[in-house]
């Protein structure tokens, strides 16, 4: 077997794989003899079918399979031994047929196109300035969060009249229909001003005429409130009476040591000031994930846009078309090719950073990272994490799954790459009010 490289340009080449009869003949013969042993054709005893008949029936298929194996092996060895960094995989040259005769097989030549990974400069320094947006945890936000904590551990008491944040229990009755159902209205979530005004100050026994849509959040909530299905809603009027049977008010827990211990463990927090400091730190930590995500998006866009990377675009389009697991058209590839190019360029940039800075993820790091993920999962379900030995075993079991391991290692490498970039560029932190930050992070208005 022999492979000859024909360089087209810096990004494209053709590899010609030349295979002689001695490279495949013995393997083809052996495979056909194995077929003969297993063959069970009409008119012949098992294993006694003439080899000539076996060759006539299976010869071309076996030859094609052995040639395919030989070509793949030759291409892989040539690419590896010559340190060619390819993009995608070699694909058959589209305008050139295989040279050779399958009816009278001797020498064959296969032509394959390859796309070559480009050389490029990556220039990152303190001259590269990136904005790092943060949520401004102001007094109003902090007051609200502390209040929410106190309410979460507070108690419900009966009240005489409806206040702006009370829970109002009662019966909905359709005025000109038959729908009746006991339900609860949370005043805190009533947004319609006229409806809120109607209910505020009402007492037990009062009957308020209202539209259920004005005190619910969407169709599913309204259907549950009225005790009907979503499909029945179009046949139900908006004219209902609501008879108040009970009013409940949440009395927040006092900001004292008992509450501090419930929230953070015994003795961890000893004053309201310490509580506020802790809550502020927790909020900043929570928002940091969004800050990091927003920074990463802008960082990737800017670095990709300002790094000149030439790609073998025509080859890549043909390779995507040839290798796609799902049916895809050339038009679809063309329409989404800019996104593909951006993704590929970022992948090349990441690989360059990893290689040039000798970034590595050690197995111990992967285990510890996985243990953290598992501990968070336990916490989400309100369960304590197991002992470290058990958690360690669970983490290693997760990493024994190759797909999960790849995902975890990818995440860790992404963290190291981001950490490297943040260490060499200039970050300018900018604190925004929560609403402005959300506009930046999610594009909401």
N, C-alpha and C positions, 0 to 999 in steps of 0.2 A: 504494500500500500504506500502511496505517496501523495502528499498534499502540496500544491503550489499556490502561493498567494499572488494575486494580481491586484496591485494597489490602484484604486481609482482616484481617490483623493485622501485627505487627512481623516475623513470620517467614513469612508466607504471602501470596501474591498470585496473581491470575489475569491473564494477558496475552491480550487479544483481538486477533487479527490479522485485519484487514479487507482483503480483496483484491478489486479490481474487475476487470472483463473486460479492460480495457486493460493490466493488469499481466501478463497471461499469454497473451492471445489470439494475439498475433504469434508468440510462441515456440512455442505449440502448433501453429499453422499451418505454421511452418517445419519442425518436427520431422515432422509428418505428410507433408509434401512430400518430405522426405528418405526416409521410409519407402516412399513411392510409387516413388521411383527404384530402390530395392533390392528391392521386392516382386516375387515370382515366384509368382503365384496361378494355379491351373488356369483355362484359357480366355482368359488375357490374356498378351500378350507382356510380357517383363520391362520394367518401368518404365512400362507403359501401363495399369495397373490404374486404373479411375476413382477419383478422390479421395474421392468419396462412399462408395465401398466401403471404402477405407482408413480413413476416419473411423469408419465403422460398426464395423470390426473392431478398430481400435486407439485410437479417439478417447478413450475413458474412461481407459484406462491412461496415455496420454500426458498427458492433463489432470491426472490424479492426481499424476504425477511432477513436472510443472511447478509445480503448487500446493505440493507438498511442498518443492521447492527454494525457492520464494518465501517460504513460511512460515519455513523454517530461516534464510534470509537476514535476514528482517525481525526475527525473535526475536534473533538474534545482534547485529545492529546496534543494536536498541533497548536490550538489556542493556548493551552496551559504552558506548553514548553516554550512558546514564543512570547509569553506574557502579554497577550493581546487582551485589552479590556474591552469586551464587547457589550453592546446594548441589546437586550433581548436575547434571541437565539438565532443561529444561522437559518436562513430560509432558502428553498430552492430558487435558483435564478429564473425569473418568470418568463423571460424571452428565449430560453435555451433548453432544448430537450436533452435527456440522458443519452450519452454516447455509448452504444453497445447493443447487442442483439440477444434478446431473451430466448429466441428460438434456437440460436446457436451461440451460447454464451462463451465469451473469451474475456477480453478486456472491457472494462467499463470506466466511464468518467462522469462524475456528477459535479455540477457547478452550484455553489451556494453563496448567497450574498450575506455579508455581515455588516453591521453598523458598529463603528468604533467609538468608544467613549472619548469625548474631547478633552484636551488639555486646556486649562483656563486659570486665570489669576483670581484669587480671592483676597481682596484688600479690606481688612477690618482694623480699625484703630480708634483712638479717642476722637478722631475727626468725625467718625460716624455717630450722629446724635439721634437718639430715640426718645420719644415721649413715653413716660410710664404713668398711666392714669390710675388714680386711686379714688376710692370713695371717701369723702370727707365725713367722718363720724362726728357730727356736731351734737350740741346739747339736746336739740329737739329729738334727734334719732335715739340718742342714749336714754333720754327720759322715757320715750315710748317703749323701748326694749325692756327697761327696768320695770315699767308698769306692766308689760305683758307677762314678765316672769312672776310678778306679784299676783296677777290675776290667775295665772295658771295654777298657782298653789292656794288660791283663795277659796271661798265657800259661797254657795248660793243661798240666798235668804229670800223669803216672800216679801213683796212690797205692795203698797197701796195703789200706786199709780205708775203708769208707764214712763220710764226715763229713756234717755237717748241711747243707752247701751244695754237695756234690759232684754230678757227673753220673755216673750209674751205667748202663753199657751191659750188655745181656744179652739172653736169649731168653725170651719168654713162651711157655709150653706149657699148653694147656687140659688139666686133669687127666683129665676124663672126655669129652674131645672131640678134635678134629683140628686145632684152630687153633694155629699156631705162627708166631711172628714176632720178628725182632730189632728192638729198640727201645731208647730211652733214657729213664731216669727222672731228672728234675731234683729233687734233694732239697729245694732251696730252695722249691719250690712244692707239696710234699706237705703237706697241711694235717691229714690224719687222724693223730692222735697215736700210735695203736697201730701203724699201718703204718710211720710214721717210726721208731718205736722198733725194729721188726723189722729194718729196713734198716740203721740206724746201727750201725757197728762190723762189719758183714758184710765178707767178703773175696772176692777173685776165686775162682770155683769154687763158692761157696756157692749153695744153692738155697733160695729164700724162697717160701713159699706166701702168696699175696696176692690181693686183689680188684683188678683193673685200674681199676675205677671210683675207687678210693681214691688212685690216683697220676696221674689225668688230670683235665683241666679240660673237662668236658662231653662230650657224645656224639661230636662230630666229632673231638675230640682222642683219645678212647678208641678210636674206630674206626681212626684212623690208627696208633695205638700197636699195635693188634692186627693190622693189615693187612687189615681187612675194611671193608665199607660200613656206613653207619648203619642201613640196612634189615636187615642181618644180625644186629645186636646183640641183639634180643630172643631169638634162638635160641641165643645163646652163654651159657654159664654164667659165674658170677663166681668160680669156683674155678680158679686158675692157679698154676703154679710159675714162678718167675722165676730163671733161672740167670745169675749175674753173670759176665761175661766180661772186663770192664774197668772201672776206676774212674778218673775224671779230676777233678782239683782245679784250680780257678782260683787262680793266684798273682797277686795284684794288682801292678800296676806300682808302682815306687817313686815317691814324690812328690819328683821331682828336676827339674832344668832340662830334661832330655830330654822328660819328660812335659808340662811346662808349655808348651814350644814346640810340641809336637804338638797340644795342646788349643787354644791361643790365638795361635799365631804366635811367631816367634822374638823373644825378648827382651821380650814383652808382660808376662809374669808372671815374677818373679824369686825368689819365696819361697813357702813354704806359706801364710804369712799373707796374702800378696797373692792367692794362689789362692782361699783361703776367702772373702776379701772380694769377689772377682769372682763366685764361685759364688753367694754370698748375694745380690749385686745382680741376677744373672741370674734367680734364683728369684723375687725380689720383682717383677721386671719381668714374669715369666711369670704370676704370680698376679695382677698388676695388671689384666690383661684380665678375669679373673673378678670382681675387686673393682669394676671399672668397670661391668660388666654388671649385677651385683647392685645397685649404686648406681642405675643408670639405671632398672631395674625399679621400685625403691621410689620414686625421684624422680618418675617418670611417674605412678604410682598416686596418690601424695600430692598432686601438683599438680592432676591431673585431678579428684580427689575434693574438693579444697578451692577449686576455681574454678567459680563458678556460671555455667553456660552453658546457655541454653535452646535447644532445637532444634525444628524443625518435624517432629516425630516421625511423624505420620500421613503427611505427604508423603514422607518418606524411605522409609518402608515400601513405599509404592506405587511409588516410583521404583526401589527395589531389585528389586521384583517385575517391573517393566516392562523393566528394563535388564539383568537378569542373563543372562549368556551360557549358563549352565547352567540346566536346569530346576529350579525351586525353588518351594516352596509358601509360602503366607502363614504357615502354622504353623511352618515352618522358620525363616523370617525373624524371627518373633516370639521363637522360642526362642534365637536368637543375637543379638538386637537390642542387648542390653546391651553385648556385646563390640564390636559395630559402633559404638555411641554413644561408648564409651571411645576407640576408635581415631580416630573423627572429631573428638572434642573435643581430643585430643592434637595432631592435625593442625592444627586451628584455633589452638591455643596456639603451636605451632611457627611458623606463618605470622605470627602477631602479633609474636613475638620477632624474627623475621627483619626484618619491616617496620619496627618501632619502633626497632630498634638498627642498622638499615642493614647487616645481615650479608650478605656477598657471598663467593662462591667464584670466584676468578679462574681463567682457563684455565691459567695457569702452575701454580697449586696442584693442579689436577686432573691435569696431566701428571706433576708430581713425585710425587703420591700413587700414580698408576698405575705409575710406575717402581719405587716401593717394593714394590708388590704383585708385580710381575714379578720383581724381585730375590729376593723371598722364595720365589717358586715355583722359581726356579733353585736356591736353597739347599736346598729340600726334596728335590730330586732329586740333591743332591750335585754340582751344576754351578756353575762360576763365572758370575757375571752378565757379559753382554757389555759392551763399551766404552760410555761414556755416550752417544755419538752414536747407536749402534745401539739402546740401551735407550730413548732419547728417541723414535726413530722407531717402535719397537714400541708405546710408550705412546700415541702419537698415532694409531696404527692401531687400537688397542683403543677409543679414544675416538671413532673415526669410526663405530663401531657405536652407534646411538642408544640401544638398550636398555642396553648396558654403560655408556655415558656417563651416562644417567639414574641408574643404580645408584650409580656413583662419586660423582656430584654430591650425591645424596641422603645418602650416607655422610659426605661432607665437611660438608654443612649440619648433619647430626645432631651431628657433632663440635663444630662452632661453637656450636650451641644449647646442648649440654651444657656446653661451656666457659664460655659466658655465665652459665648458671644457677649453676655452681660458683663463679663470681666474685662473685655478688651474695648468695648464701645463706651460711649458716654450716655448715661441715662438721666433724663431730666424728669423728676417726679412732678406730677400736677394733680392736686386734689380737687375733685368736682363734687358738687351736691349729688345726692343719690340719683335724682331724676335725670340730671344731665349725664351722669355716668351710664345709666341704663340706655339712654339714647345712643351713646357712643358704642356700648357693648352689643346692643341688640337691634339698634336702628329703629327703636320705637319712638313715637312722637307724643 
